[in-house]
Structures are given as C-alpha cells and as structure tokens.
Amino acid sequence: MVECSEESLNNIFHALADPTRRAMIGQLAAGERTVAELAEPYPVSLAAASKHIKVLEKAGLLRRRVQGRTHICRLDPATLSAANAWIRFYERFWDDQLDMLERELNRLNENGSEEERE
C-alpha cells in the first residue's frame, strides 16, 4: 500500500469533499488548465477559484507552474493513487468481514433447517 500520513489523507479528503474542487479535478483529468480556465465554469470569482486551487495544491492533488503571468495547473495522479490505496485497503477489509458474516449466517441457517427437519 502507498504510504500516506494521516495529515496528508485529511488534506486530500478535505479537498475532495467540495463539489467545485472535485469538478476542477475532473477538468484537470483531461489535461493542464490555467486558473482562469478552471474558474470559468463556476459562478465564483477568480479569487474564490484560486482559494479552491490552493486547497487542492496543499493536498498535493495538483501542481502549479507559472508561465509569465499565467498559472498553469496539472493533476498529480500519485496523490490520488495514495488516497485510492487507502480506500482499497478498507474496502478489502470490509469485504472480508462481510464474507465471514455471510458464511456464519449461512451456517446458522443450515443448522436451523436441520433442526426443523428433526
């Protein structure tokens, strides 16, 4: 599993908790975007969009480079992979737990059916 500190995971999930930031991640999945391009689809000011971008940047979900006066953002897939690895770990854990529960319920059901026949 890709290691990610608790603080990093908190920052990632905080960043992803906002629908505007998730939509910005979706835009970046298609390729690099300027801050203005990321802000354009939303009814927010450029300053508000910039704050969203800073949250994504702090979480490590995007990287920003400056070209002249233009800030260009790109997705950092490694951070998403770390969050996905964390989710997958717990998904496997709960799958295993639910499989054990299902086996136990089936066993109890079979035992109950045998007792009814007697």
Residue, then its C-alpha position, 0 to 999 in steps of 0.5 A: m500500500v502507498e504510504c500516506s500520513e494521516e495529515s496528508l489523507n485529511n488534506i486530500f479528503h478535505a479537498l475532495a469533499d467540495p463539489t467545485r474542487r472535485a469538478m476542477i479535478g475532473q477538468l484537470a483529468a483531461g489535461e493542464r488548465t490555467v486558473a482562469e480556465l478552471a474558474e470559468p465554469y463556476p459562478v465564483s470569482l477568480a479569487a474564490a477559484s484560486k482559494h479552491i486551487k490552493v486547497l487542492e495544491k496543499a493536498g498535493l492533488l495538483r501542481r502549479r507552474v507559472q508561465g509569465r503571468t499565467h498559472i498553469c495547473r496539472l493533476d498529480p495522479a500519485t496523490l490520488s493513487a495514495a488516497n485510492a490505496w487507502i480506500r482499497f485497503y478498507e474496502r478489502f477489509w470490509d469485504d472480508q468481514l462481510d464474507m465471514l458474516e455471510r458464511e456464519l449466517n449461512r451456517l446458522n441457517e443450515n443448522g436451523s433447517e436441520e433442526e426443523r427437519e428433526 
